[in-house]
Each structure stands twice: as C-alpha cells, then as structure tokens.
Amino acid sequence: MIALMPQLAALLWNLPQSIGLGGTSLLIVVMTAIELVRQLDGLLMKREYVGFIQGDLVKK
C-alpha cells in the first residue's frame, strides 16, 4: 500500500511522469504539513492562553 502512494498521488494531482514523485519526497511533504499544523496549533493555544490570563487579570 505504501509503495503505491506516489503513483496514486501522481494520478490524483495529474502530475507528469517527469516529476518522479518518490516515497522520500512524499514523506518530506507530509511531515512538513504535519509540522506546520503543529506550529499553528501551538500558536493558537498560546494566543488563547495569553488572552485567558489577561482577561483574568482585568476581572480582579
């Protein structure tokens, strides 16, 4: 199944055969996307946490 993922991705996104999407490049793309989501999630949690602390200080 994993060996077929580059061929399926090439068919899904209509990539020409000259690009040669391999398993390593697919892994890099997926891991970069996962890391981006993690970074955005951390940023949003930080913003929410800072807003919670500032809102708590205003109420006192």
C-alpha positions, 0 to 999 in steps of 0.5 A: 500500500505504501509503495503505491502512494506516489503513483496514486498521488501522481494520478490524483494531482495529474502530475507528469511522469517527469516529476518522479514523485518518490516515497522520500519526497512524499514523506518530506511533504507530509511531515512538513504539513504535519509540522506546520499544523503543529506550529499553528496549533501551538500558536493558537493555544498560546494566543488563547492562553495569553488572552485567558490570563489577561482577561483574568487579570482585568476581572480582579 
